[in-house]
Amino acid sequence: MAGGSRISAPYHPLTAIDVLKIHRSALDLLGRVGMASPTPRVAELAVARGCRIDDRGRLMFPPALLEDIIDSAAKRFIVHGRDPAFDFVAVNGSVNFCTGGAAVTMLDIGTRCYRPSTLTDLYDLSRLCDTLENIQWFTRPVVATDITDEFELDVNTVYASAAGTRKHIAGSLSRGDHVHRLLPLLDELAGGEGRFSKRPFFTVHATDVVSPMRFSREGLDVICAAIDIGMPVHVQTGPQAGATAPATLAGTLAQICAEGLASLAVVNILRPGHPAILGNWAFVTDLRTGAFTGGSGEAALLAAASGQMSAFYGVPGGMGAGMSDSKVPDGQSGFEKALTLCLAALSGSGMVFESAGMLASLLGCSFESMVIDDEMLSVIRRIARGIEVNDETLAVEQITEVIDGAGHFLGEPQTLEVMETEFIYPRLSDRLSPDAWILDGGRDLWDRAREEAVAVLETHYPKYVEADVDDRIRAACPIRLNPVWHRPAGRREYR
């Protein structure tokens, strides 16, 4: 079973007292302010569990009920890959990296200019992700803007993602009835009728809250339908500090925990213990312009703090990081991604989304950036693993022997023994001397990543949907992806 890196030394921006204050504030908000716009089904079941509807129509959650729901929520569960070799366990204290973003533009790999993203881009990103070992699951990074019908968009998003990778896949779905209509497709991809619920390889990202403190009825319908068919859910709320949440970071955390707990409550009122990821995505507003910023230091702090709160609740949590505001994979992109991804990964929550490929404050995506970010994630996973300290690794005897012997450790048996486990060796990052770098072509990281991405895109055409299954799917669903794109004879030109 594949899996993430255990967190050796978590980064916690909040003290234990801070965590309790935020939690109590969230309970207070849900008990006194509540959530607007619950659907009739959710309201009826919630009231039966002890909630009430106030005279404004807001759903009010008793603190005791929320504490019970936190206790009964799923604390760990298997995230199923399309291939069991890519299964892993969602649990606090182990970090896993996921794509995501729903960008509407691509930084074209040939022209290095932005253009609208397409269904083919989504498929290409899926099969590129299939080769990147530090990304554990594939969430739709781009929207197929060449498809306007909502149901066709949902169908083709699932199909194109599944066609390109063996890993777990995920994405947003527009409506609850679409979830039920997609079940035959999911069953076909899983191997036959009734098979999806046994190994649910697709998680729905359900944005069921419109901040501040209002349910999205469409999002609630999606959650209800997903639970009906055994589909895992990632319940998301994404308020922006200074816009749809307080400008104080603590206030944003209180609100986001309230919204997240309300979402978790809905899931567990519908089906206790259903696999759910608590997606407390705290975003930041640049108050000079009102625009969203994903690469700021405040975004890094909020992501880590959100992860810390999920760890406090004991449920698998997810947060967004790696959402650089830069438009290209340059120095700004590098330092923003490194800061936000590293702090989020070390929070101890479990899932870091948007972790590869995203640029332009989530408006853009890049093949080259995804390749670069995968290498960055290998380093972050190494950092998360920490330093193993024991009698053998302290190497006192080796130090003594070397001092009396060769005077260096290069040829020592221990050096050879641990060189592949103690150290990370980058594929793309440059460690040459200046002269050797010039002789090698003087290429920067963007150039080297482009070469690797092109090599994959021109050769890696996996056949993860068998021909007979594909025929049945196409007979039943409006699939737009041309089947010749599944073999090299139909490849695109990427140079």
C-alpha positions as CSV (number, residue, x, y, z in Angstrom):
1,M,0.0,0.0,0.0
2,A,1.3,3.4,-1.0
3,G,1.4,6.1,1.7
4,G,2.5,9.5,2.8
5,S,5.3,10.5,5.0
6,R,4.9,10.3,8.8
7,I,5.4,13.7,10.5
8,S,8.4,13.5,12.8
9,A,8.2,17.1,14.2
10,P,4.9,18.9,13.5
11,Y,4.9,22.7,13.0
12,H,2.2,24.2,15.2
13,P,1.6,28.0,15.0
14,L,-1.1,27.7,17.7
15,T,-0.5,27.0,21.4
16,A,-2.7,24.4,23.1
17,I,-4.6,27.2,24.7
18,D,-5.1,28.9,21.3
19,V,-6.5,25.7,19.9
20,L,-9.1,25.4,22.7
21,K,-10.1,29.1,22.3
22,I,-10.6,28.7,18.6
23,H,-12.6,25.5,19.1
24,R,-14.8,27.0,21.8
25,S,-15.4,30.0,19.6
26,A,-16.5,27.8,16.7
27,L,-18.9,25.9,19.0
28,D,-20.3,29.3,20.2
29,L,-20.8,30.4,16.6
30,L,-22.7,27.3,15.7
31,G,-24.8,27.4,18.9
32,R,-25.7,31.1,18.7
33,V,-25.5,32.0,15.0
34,G,-25.9,28.7,13.2
35,M,-25.9,28.0,9.5
36,A,-28.3,29.5,7.0
37,S,-30.0,27.7,4.1
38,P,-30.0,24.0,5.1
39,T,-31.9,21.8,2.7
40,P,-35.1,20.2,3.9
41,R,-33.5,16.8,4.1
42,V,-30.5,18.0,6.1
43,A,-32.7,20.2,8.3
44,E,-35.1,17.3,9.1
45,L,-32.3,14.9,10.0
46,A,-30.4,17.5,12.0
47,V,-33.4,18.5,14.0
48,A,-34.1,14.8,14.8
49,R,-30.5,14.6,16.2
50,G,-31.1,17.6,18.5
51,C,-30.5,20.7,16.3
52,R,-33.1,23.4,16.0
53,I,-34.2,25.9,13.4
54,D,-34.4,29.5,14.8
55,D,-36.9,32.2,13.7
56,R,-34.5,33.2,10.9
57,G,-34.4,29.8,9.4
58,R,-30.9,29.1,10.6
59,L,-29.8,25.7,11.7
60,M,-28.4,25.8,15.2
61,F,-26.0,23.1,16.5
62,P,-25.8,22.3,20.2
63,P,-22.2,22.0,21.4
64,A,-22.8,18.6,23.0
65,L,-24.0,17.2,19.7
66,L,-20.9,18.6,17.9
67,E,-18.6,17.0,20.5
68,D,-20.4,13.6,19.9
69,I,-20.1,14.0,16.2
70,I,-16.4,14.7,16.4
71,D,-16.0,11.6,18.6
72,S,-17.9,9.4,16.1
73,A,-16.4,10.8,12.8
74,A,-14.1,8.5,10.8
75,K,-10.5,9.0,12.1
76,R,-8.8,6.9,9.5
77,F,-9.9,5.2,6.2
78,I,-8.4,3.8,3.1
79,V,-8.1,6.1,0.1
80,H,-8.5,3.7,-2.8
81,G,-6.4,4.0,-6.0
82,R,-7.8,2.8,-9.3
83,D,-5.0,0.3,-8.8
84,P,-4.6,-1.1,-5.2
85,A,-0.9,-0.5,-5.4
86,F,-1.8,3.2,-4.9
87,D,-4.0,2.8,-1.9
88,F,-3.1,4.7,1.2
89,V,-4.5,5.5,4.6
90,A,-6.0,8.9,5.4
91,V,-5.0,9.7,8.9
92,N,-3.6,12.5,11.0
93,G,0.1,12.6,11.4
94,S,0.9,11.4,7.9
95,V,1.2,13.9,5.0
96,N,-0.1,13.1,1.5
97,F,0.1,15.5,-1.4
98,C,-2.8,16.0,-3.9
99,T,-3.3,18.2,-7.0
100,G,-6.3,20.4,-7.4
101,G,-7.2,23.9,-8.3
102,A,-9.9,24.1,-11.0
103,A,-7.8,26.7,-13.0
104,V,-9.4,28.0,-16.2
105,T,-6.1,28.7,-18.0
106,M,-3.0,26.7,-19.0
107,L,0.5,28.1,-19.3
108,D,1.1,26.6,-22.7
109,I,4.2,24.3,-22.7
110,G,5.1,25.4,-26.3
111,T,4.4,29.1,-26.4
112,R,4.8,29.9,-22.7
113,C,1.6,32.0,-23.0
114,Y,-1.7,31.6,-21.2
115,R,-4.7,30.1,-23.0
116,P,-8.0,28.6,-21.9
117,S,-7.7,25.1,-20.4
118,T,-9.3,22.1,-22.2
119,L,-10.4,18.6,-21.6
120,T,-7.3,17.4,-23.3
121,D,-5.2,19.4,-20.8
122,L,-7.0,17.6,-18.0
123,Y,-6.2,14.2,-19.5
124,D,-2.6,15.2,-20.1
125,L,-2.2,16.4,-16.5
126,S,-3.6,13.2,-15.3
127,R,-1.2,11.0,-17.2
128,L,1.7,13.3,-16.2
129,C,0.7,13.0,-12.6
130,D,0.6,9.2,-13.1
131,T,4.4,9.3,-13.4
132,L,5.1,11.6,-10.5
133,E,5.9,9.6,-7.4
134,N,5.4,12.3,-4.7
135,I,1.8,13.1,-5.6
136,Q,-0.6,10.6,-3.9
137,W,-3.9,11.5,-5.6
138,F,-5.1,13.4,-8.6
139,T,-7.7,16.1,-8.2
140,R,-8.8,18.0,-11.2
141,P,-6.3,20.9,-11.6
142,V,-8.1,22.6,-14.5
143,V,-11.6,23.0,-15.8
144,A,-12.4,21.8,-19.3
145,T,-13.6,25.2,-20.5
146,D,-14.4,23.7,-23.9
147,I,-17.4,21.9,-22.4
148,T,-20.3,24.1,-21.3
149,D,-23.0,21.6,-20.3
150,E,-22.7,20.9,-16.6
151,F,-23.4,17.1,-16.8
152,E,-21.1,16.6,-19.7
153,L,-18.4,18.5,-17.8
154,D,-18.8,16.2,-14.8
155,V,-18.8,13.0,-16.9
156,N,-15.8,14.0,-18.9
157,T,-13.9,15.3,-15.8
158,V,-14.3,11.8,-14.2
159,Y,-13.5,9.9,-17.4
160,A,-10.4,12.0,-18.4
161,S,-9.0,11.8,-14.9
162,A,-9.5,8.0,-14.7
163,A,-8.1,7.4,-18.2
164,G,-4.8,9.0,-17.3
165,T,-3.8,7.6,-13.9
166,R,-4.0,4.6,-11.6
167,K,-4.1,6.9,-8.5
168,H,-7.1,8.0,-6.6
169,I,-9.0,10.7,-8.4
170,A,-11.2,13.5,-7.2
171,G,-13.1,16.6,-8.4
172,S,-16.2,18.7,-7.9
173,L,-19.6,17.6,-9.2
174,S,-22.2,20.2,-10.1
175,R,-25.4,18.7,-8.7
176,G,-26.6,15.9,-6.5
177,D,-28.5,14.2,-9.3
178,H,-25.3,14.1,-11.3
179,V,-23.7,11.9,-8.7
180,H,-26.4,9.3,-9.1
181,R,-26.3,9.6,-12.9
182,L,-22.5,9.0,-12.8
183,L,-22.7,5.8,-10.8
184,P,-22.9,3.5,-13.9
185,L,-19.8,5.1,-15.2
186,L,-18.0,4.8,-11.9
187,D,-19.1,1.1,-11.7
188,E,-17.8,0.4,-15.2
189,L,-14.4,2.0,-14.4
190,A,-14.3,0.0,-11.1
191,G,-14.9,-3.3,-12.9
192,G,-18.7,-3.9,-13.0
193,E,-22.0,-3.1,-11.4
194,G,-21.8,-2.5,-7.7
195,R,-18.0,-2.5,-7.7
196,F,-17.5,1.2,-7.1
197,S,-18.9,1.2,-3.5
198,K,-16.5,-1.7,-2.6
199,R,-13.4,0.3,-3.7
200,P,-14.5,4.0,-4.2
201,F,-11.6,5.4,-6.2
202,F,-13.3,8.9,-6.6
203,T,-13.8,11.5,-3.9
204,V,-16.1,14.4,-4.5
205,H,-14.9,17.9,-3.4
206,A,-18.2,19.3,-2.1
207,T,-18.1,23.0,-1.4
208,D,-21.2,23.0,0.8
209,V,-20.6,26.3,2.6
210,V,-20.8,29.9,1.2
211,S,-19.0,32.0,3.7
212,P,-19.9,33.5,6.0
213,M,-21.9,30.7,7.7
214,R,-24.3,29.8,5.0
215,F,-24.8,26.4,3.4
216,S,-24.8,25.9,-0.3
217,R,-27.9,23.9,-1.1
218,E,-26.2,22.5,-4.2
219,G,-23.2,21.4,-2.2
220,L,-25.4,19.7,0.4
221,D,-27.3,17.8,-2.3
222,V,-23.9,16.6,-3.6
223,I,-22.9,15.4,-0.2
224,C,-26.2,13.6,0.3
225,A,-26.0,11.9,-3.0
226,A,-22.3,10.9,-2.5
227,I,-23.2,9.3,0.8
228,D,-26.1,7.5,-0.8
229,I,-23.7,5.7,-3.3
230,G,-20.7,5.2,-0.9
231,M,-18.6,7.9,-2.3
232,P,-16.0,9.6,0.0
233,V,-16.4,13.3,0.5
234,H,-14.1,16.2,1.0
235,V,-16.2,18.9,2.7
236,Q,-14.8,22.3,1.8
237,T,-15.2,25.8,3.1
238,G,-12.9,28.5,1.8
239,P,-13.5,32.0,3.4
240,Q,-11.1,34.7,2.6
241,A,-9.6,36.7,5.5
242,G,-10.7,40.3,5.2
243,A,-13.5,39.6,2.7
244,T,-15.8,36.7,3.6
245,A,-14.1,36.1,7.0
246,P,-12.7,38.5,9.6
247,A,-9.5,40.3,8.8
248,T,-7.9,38.9,12.0
249,L,-6.4,35.5,11.3
250,A,-7.8,34.1,14.6
251,G,-11.3,35.2,13.6
252,T,-10.9,33.5,10.2
253,L,-9.8,30.3,12.0
254,A,-12.8,30.5,14.4
255,Q,-15.2,30.9,11.5
256,I,-13.6,28.3,9.3
257,C,-13.7,25.7,12.1
258,A,-17.4,26.5,12.7
259,E,-18.2,26.1,9.0
260,G,-16.1,22.9,8.8
261,L,-17.6,21.4,11.9
262,A,-21.1,22.1,10.5
263,S,-20.1,20.3,7.3
264,L,-18.6,17.4,9.2
265,A,-21.9,17.2,11.3
266,V,-24.0,17.0,8.1
267,V,-21.9,14.0,6.9
268,N,-22.1,12.2,10.2
269,I,-25.8,12.9,10.7
270,L,-26.5,11.4,7.3
271,R,-24.2,8.4,7.9
272,P,-22.0,8.2,11.1
273,G,-18.4,7.3,10.3
274,H,-18.6,8.0,6.5
275,P,-15.2,8.6,5.0
276,A,-14.8,12.4,5.0
277,I,-11.9,14.9,4.8
278,L,-12.3,18.1,6.7
279,G,-11.4,20.7,4.2
280,N,-10.8,23.9,6.2
281,W,-9.3,26.0,3.4
282,A,-8.5,29.4,4.9
283,F,-7.7,31.9,2.1
284,V,-6.3,35.4,2.2
285,T,-7.3,38.7,0.6
286,D,-4.8,41.3,-0.5
287,L,-6.7,44.2,1.1
288,R,-5.1,46.7,-1.2
289,T,-6.9,45.3,-4.2
290,G,-9.5,42.8,-2.8
291,A,-7.8,40.0,-4.8
292,F,-7.2,36.5,-3.6
293,T,-3.5,35.7,-2.7
294,G,-2.3,32.1,-2.4
295,G,1.4,32.6,-1.9
296,S,1.5,34.9,1.1
297,G,3.0,34.3,4.5
298,E,-0.5,34.7,6.0
299,A,-1.7,31.9,3.7
300,A,1.1,29.7,4.9
301,L,0.2,30.4,8.6
302,L,-3.5,29.8,8.0
303,A,-3.0,26.5,6.2
304,A,-0.8,25.2,9.0
305,A,-3.2,26.4,11.6
306,S,-6.1,24.8,9.8
307,G,-4.2,21.6,9.7
308,Q,-3.4,21.8,13.4
309,M,-7.1,22.2,14.1
310,S,-8.0,19.2,12.0
311,A,-5.4,17.2,14.0
312,F,-7.0,18.4,17.2
313,Y,-10.3,17.1,16.0
314,G,-8.6,13.8,15.1
315,V,-10.1,13.6,11.6
316,P,-8.2,13.6,8.3
317,G,-7.9,17.2,7.3
318,G,-7.1,18.9,4.1
319,M,-5.8,22.4,3.3
320,G,-4.6,24.3,0.2
321,A,-1.0,25.2,-0.3
322,G,1.4,25.7,-3.2
323,M,-1.0,28.3,-4.7
324,S,1.6,30.7,-5.9
325,D,0.6,34.2,-7.1
326,S,3.4,34.1,-9.7
327,K,2.4,33.6,-13.3
328,V,5.4,31.5,-14.3
329,P,7.6,28.9,-12.5
330,D,10.2,31.5,-11.4
331,G,11.9,32.5,-8.1
332,Q,8.6,34.0,-6.7
333,S,6.8,30.7,-7.4
334,G,9.6,28.8,-5.8
335,F,9.7,30.6,-2.5
336,E,5.9,30.9,-2.2
337,K,5.4,27.3,-2.9
338,A,8.2,26.2,-0.6
339,L,6.9,28.2,2.3
340,T,3.2,27.3,2.0
341,L,3.7,23.6,1.2
342,C,6.3,23.0,3.9
343,L,4.3,24.6,6.7
344,A,1.1,22.9,5.6
345,A,2.8,19.5,5.3
346,L,4.3,19.8,8.8
347,S,0.9,20.7,10.4
348,G,0.1,17.1,11.0
349,S,-3.3,17.2,9.3
350,G,-2.9,14.7,6.5
351,M,-3.8,16.1,3.0
352,V,-2.2,19.0,1.2
353,F,-4.1,20.0,-1.9
354,E,-3.2,22.4,-4.8
355,S,0.3,21.0,-4.1
356,A,1.6,20.8,-7.7
357,G,1.3,22.8,-10.9
358,M,-0.8,25.8,-9.8
359,L,0.2,29.4,-10.7
360,A,-1.5,32.8,-10.9
361,S,-3.4,32.5,-7.7
362,L,-5.1,29.3,-8.9
363,L,-6.1,30.8,-12.2
364,G,-3.4,29.0,-14.1
365,C,-1.8,25.6,-14.3
366,S,1.5,24.4,-15.9
367,F,2.9,21.0,-16.9
368,E,6.4,22.3,-16.1
369,S,5.4,23.6,-12.7
370,M,3.8,20.2,-11.8
371,V,7.1,18.5,-12.6
372,I,9.1,21.0,-10.6
373,D,6.7,20.8,-7.6
374,D,6.9,17.1,-7.6
375,E,10.6,17.4,-7.0
376,M,10.0,20.0,-4.3
377,L,7.6,17.6,-2.6
378,S,10.2,14.9,-2.4
379,V,12.3,17.4,-0.3
380,I,9.4,18.3,1.9
381,R,8.6,14.7,2.5
382,R,12.2,14.2,3.6
383,I,11.9,17.2,5.9
384,A,8.7,15.8,7.3
385,R,10.4,12.5,8.1
386,G,12.8,14.3,10.4
387,I,16.1,12.9,11.8
388,E,16.3,9.4,13.2
389,V,18.4,9.4,16.4
390,N,19.7,6.1,17.8
391,D,23.0,4.5,18.7
392,E,23.6,3.4,15.1
393,T,22.8,6.8,13.5
394,L,24.8,8.8,16.1
395,A,27.8,6.9,14.6
396,V,30.1,7.4,17.5
397,E,32.2,4.3,16.6
398,Q,32.4,5.4,13.0
399,I,33.6,8.8,14.0
400,T,36.3,7.2,16.2
401,E,37.4,4.8,13.5
402,V,37.6,7.5,10.8
403,I,39.6,9.9,13.0
404,D,42.2,7.1,13.5
405,G,42.0,6.0,9.9
406,A,41.1,7.5,6.5
407,G,40.1,10.9,7.9
408,H,36.9,11.0,5.8
409,F,33.6,9.1,5.6
410,L,33.2,8.8,1.8
411,G,34.2,5.1,1.7
412,E,32.7,4.0,5.0
413,P,30.2,1.1,4.8
414,Q,27.6,3.1,6.7
415,T,27.9,5.9,4.2
416,L,27.1,3.5,1.3
417,E,24.4,1.9,3.3
418,V,22.4,5.0,4.1
419,M,23.1,7.2,1.0
420,E,19.8,6.3,-0.6
421,T,17.7,6.6,2.6
422,E,19.2,9.5,4.4
423,F,19.5,11.8,1.4
424,I,17.4,13.0,-1.5
425,Y,19.0,13.4,-4.9
426,P,17.1,15.8,-7.2
427,R,16.5,15.0,-10.9
428,L,16.1,18.5,-12.0
429,S,17.6,20.9,-9.5
430,D,21.1,22.0,-10.5
431,R,24.1,21.2,-8.4
432,L,26.8,21.7,-11.0
433,S,29.7,24.2,-10.8
434,P,29.1,27.3,-12.9
435,D,31.5,26.1,-15.6
436,A,30.0,22.6,-15.7
437,W,26.5,24.2,-15.8
438,I,27.5,26.3,-18.9
439,L,28.9,23.3,-20.6
440,D,25.7,21.4,-19.9
441,G,23.7,24.1,-21.8
442,G,23.2,26.7,-19.1
443,R,19.5,25.7,-18.9
444,D,17.3,26.9,-16.0
445,L,14.9,24.8,-14.0
446,W,12.0,25.8,-16.2
447,D,13.8,24.5,-19.3
448,R,14.8,21.2,-17.6
449,A,11.2,20.7,-16.4
450,R,9.8,21.4,-19.8
451,E,12.1,18.7,-21.3
452,E,10.9,16.1,-18.7
453,A,7.2,17.0,-19.1
454,V,7.4,16.8,-22.9
455,A,9.2,13.4,-22.7
456,V,6.3,12.1,-20.6
457,L,3.5,13.6,-22.6
458,E,4.9,12.3,-25.9
459,T,5.4,8.7,-24.6
460,H,3.2,7.9,-21.6
461,Y,-0.2,6.9,-23.1
462,P,-1.5,4.4,-20.5
463,K,-4.5,2.2,-21.3
464,Y,-6.3,2.3,-18.0
465,V,-9.7,1.9,-19.6
466,E,-10.1,-1.4,-21.5
467,A,-11.5,-1.3,-25.0
468,D,-14.7,-3.1,-24.3
469,V,-15.3,-1.0,-21.1
470,D,-14.6,2.1,-23.2
471,D,-17.1,1.1,-25.8
472,R,-19.8,0.6,-23.2
473,I,-19.0,3.9,-21.5
474,R,-19.1,5.8,-24.8
475,A,-22.4,4.2,-25.7
476,A,-23.9,5.4,-22.4
477,C,-22.1,8.7,-21.8
478,P,-21.3,11.8,-23.9
479,I,-17.5,11.3,-23.7
480,R,-15.6,14.0,-25.6
481,L,-12.1,12.7,-25.3
482,N,-11.1,11.1,-28.6
483,P,-10.1,7.4,-28.1
484,V,-7.0,7.8,-30.4
485,W,-5.5,10.0,-27.6
486,H,-4.9,6.8,-25.6
487,R,-2.2,5.6,-28.0
488,P,1.0,7.3,-29.3
489,A,-0.4,7.4,-32.9
490,G,-2.9,10.1,-31.8
491,R,-0.5,12.1,-29.7
492,R,-0.4,15.9,-29.7
493,E,2.6,18.1,-30.5
494,Y,4.1,19.6,-27.4
495,R,7.3,21.2,-28.7
